Amino acid sequence: MAFSSKELVTPRGRVILEGPASPEYLKSLAISEHLRNFRNPARQKEALLNAASQPEGMVYIARSNGEIIGYVIFHRPSKHTRWSRHPRILELGAVEVSRPWQRMGVAKELLRLAFSNEALEEYVVITTEFYWHWDLRGSGLDVWEYQRMLKKLFGSVGFKKRHTDDPEILEHPANMLMVRFGSKVDKAYVKAFEDLTFQNSLVE
Ligand SMILES: CC(C)(COP(=O)(O)OP(=O)(O)OC[C@H]1O[C@@H](n2cnc3c(N)ncnc32)[C@H](O)[C@@H]1OP(=O)(O)O)[C@@H](O)C(=O)NCCC(=O)NCCS
């Protein structure tokens, strides 16, 4: 898969956006101590290595010198979810930017770079957004403001919110499923995805 990179000049300094990053390359970099929204930085680095090692996994990073200060991860959905039954699906598992580098356009530009990868045009890409993963305290946003921020951020690269009866999504009204159909996704795969969105119909 073609590696691409781009430079972003921020008020805090130069950031390199790049990917897909190989496990070897990721291993050679440090990780910001502030990347701890989902797990501690050491475990987060393991998660990046793990995703980059999977056959369809991809990791794009934002880097300041030799340090990872942001990332976006793509992987096959977990086998425990209905989405894994789709043959051409990838999940955007997480996007995170180190707190001191936030609000400078890093996430938006990182997503833009990742979705310039033609390979993603052949996939249905989903993100399942659960409010309990969001940084409500750090951002100062309430749950609805945070949802709006993410809807816009993911919307900037073509994701749209979709209804589903997935019980985890339904657990809280701010949770959401967002989907992006790549431009080369066959109609049959779009239909296969739509069939998966509602599974709990009244069949008795
Ligand atoms: C969500 C997150 C990745 C955004 O990263 P970022 O680099 O700060 O985002 P950007 O600077 O590219 O901003 C993208 C947009 O969101 C808005 N935004 C980001 N943080 C915001 C905040 N705290 N308050 C209001 N708006 C905010 C920006 O203003 C920008 O809007 P614009 O397109 O109108 O200019 C970052 O806040 C983060 O790591 N959060 C913790 C992990 C998380 O919640 N991940 C998402 C779920 S997987």
The ligand as a Tripos MOL2 file, in Angstrom:
@<TRIPOS>MOLECULE
LIG
   48    50     1     0     0
SMALL
NO_CHARGES

@<TRIPOS>ATOM
      1 C1        -11.4020   14.1930   18.8110 C.3       1 LIG1
      2 C2         -9.9380   14.5890   18.6500 C.3       1 LIG1
      3 C3         -9.2000   13.4540   17.9520 C.3       1 LIG1
      4 C4         -9.8520   15.8710   17.8110 C.3       1 LIG1
      5 O1         -8.4760   16.1280   17.5570 O.3       1 LIG1
      6 P1         -7.9470   17.5840   17.1500 P.3       1 LIG1
      7 O2         -6.6520   17.4220   16.4680 O.co2     1 LIG1
      8 O3         -8.0160   18.4680   18.3240 O.co2     1 LIG1
      9 O4         -9.0770   18.0230   16.0940 O.3       1 LIG1
     10 P2         -8.9250   19.1850   15.0150 P.3       1 LIG1
     11 O5         -8.0490   20.2700   15.5430 O.co2     1 LIG1
     12 O6         -8.5790   18.5820   13.7050 O.co2     1 LIG1
     13 O7        -10.4000   19.7300   14.9810 O.3       1 LIG1
     14 C5        -11.4060   19.2020   14.1600 C.3       1 LIG1
     15 C6        -12.6850   20.0070   14.3840 C.3       1 LIG1
     16 O8        -13.2210   19.7180   15.6780 O.3       1 LIG1
     17 C7        -13.3160   20.9100   16.4510 C.3       1 LIG1
     18 N1        -12.9150   20.6270   17.8280 N.ar      1 LIG1
     19 C8        -11.9360   19.7860   18.2300 C.ar      1 LIG1
     20 N2        -11.8620   19.8020   19.5790 N.ar      1 LIG1
     21 C9        -12.8160   20.6420   19.9940 C.ar      1 LIG1
     22 C10       -13.2310   21.0880   21.2900 C.ar      1 LIG1
     23 N3        -12.6430   20.6250   22.4060 N.pl3     1 LIG1
     24 N4        -14.2290   21.9890   21.3600 N.ar      1 LIG1
     25 C11       -14.8370   22.4360   20.2470 C.ar      1 LIG1
     26 N5        -14.4950   22.0630   18.9740 N.ar      1 LIG1
     27 C12       -13.4930   21.1870   18.8860 C.ar      1 LIG1
     28 C13       -12.3230   21.8670   15.8250 C.3       1 LIG1
     29 O9        -12.6670   23.2050   16.0870 O.3       1 LIG1
     30 C14       -12.4360   21.5240   14.3600 C.3       1 LIG1
     31 O10       -13.6030   22.1150   13.8130 O.3       1 LIG1
     32 P3        -13.5700   22.8820   12.3930 P.3       1 LIG1
     33 O11       -13.4620   21.7820   11.3700 O.co2     1 LIG1
     34 O12       -14.8640   23.5900   12.3790 O.co2     1 LIG1
     35 O13       -12.3780   23.7570   12.4130 O.co2     1 LIG1
     36 C15        -9.2790   14.8810   20.0330 C.3       1 LIG1
     37 O14       -10.1040   15.7590   20.7490 O.3       1 LIG1
     38 C16        -9.0310   13.6450   20.8740 C.2       1 LIG1
     39 O15        -7.9830   12.9810   20.7710 O.2       1 LIG1
     40 N6        -10.0010   13.2830   21.7460 N.am      1 LIG1
     41 C17        -9.8850   12.0910   22.5670 C.3       1 LIG1
     42 C18       -10.1640   10.8170   21.7690 C.3       1 LIG1
     43 C19       -11.4960   10.8350   21.0510 C.2       1 LIG1
     44 O16       -12.5160   11.2910   21.5560 O.2       1 LIG1
     45 N7        -11.4890   10.3320   19.8140 N.am      1 LIG1
     46 C20       -12.6950   10.3020   18.9590 C.3       1 LIG1
     47 C21       -13.4560    9.0540   19.1180 C.3       1 LIG1
     48 S1        -12.5820    7.6510   18.4430 S.3       1 LIG1
@<TRIPOS>BOND
     1     1     2 1
     2     2     3 1
     3     2     4 1
     4     2    36 1
     5     4     5 1
     6     5     6 1
     7     6     7 2
     8     6     8 1
     9     6     9 1
    10     9    10 1
    11    10    11 2
    12    10    12 1
    13    10    13 1
    14    13    14 1
    15    14    15 1
    16    15    16 1
    17    15    30 1
    18    16    17 1
    19    17    18 1
    20    17    28 1
    21    18    19 ar
    22    18    27 ar
    23    19    20 ar
    24    20    21 ar
    25    21    22 ar
    26    21    27 ar
    27    22    23 1
    28    22    24 ar
    29    24    25 ar
    30    25    26 ar
    31    26    27 ar
    32    28    29 1
    33    28    30 1
    34    30    31 1
    35    31    32 1
    36    32    33 2
    37    32    34 1
    38    32    35 1
    39    36    37 1
    40    36    38 1
    41    38    39 2
    42    38    40 1
    43    40    41 1
    44    41    42 1
    45    42    43 1
    46    43    44 2
    47    43    45 1
    48    45    46 1
    49    46    47 1
    50    47    48 1
@<TRIPOS>SUBSTRUCTURE
     1 LIG1         1 GROUP 0 **** ****
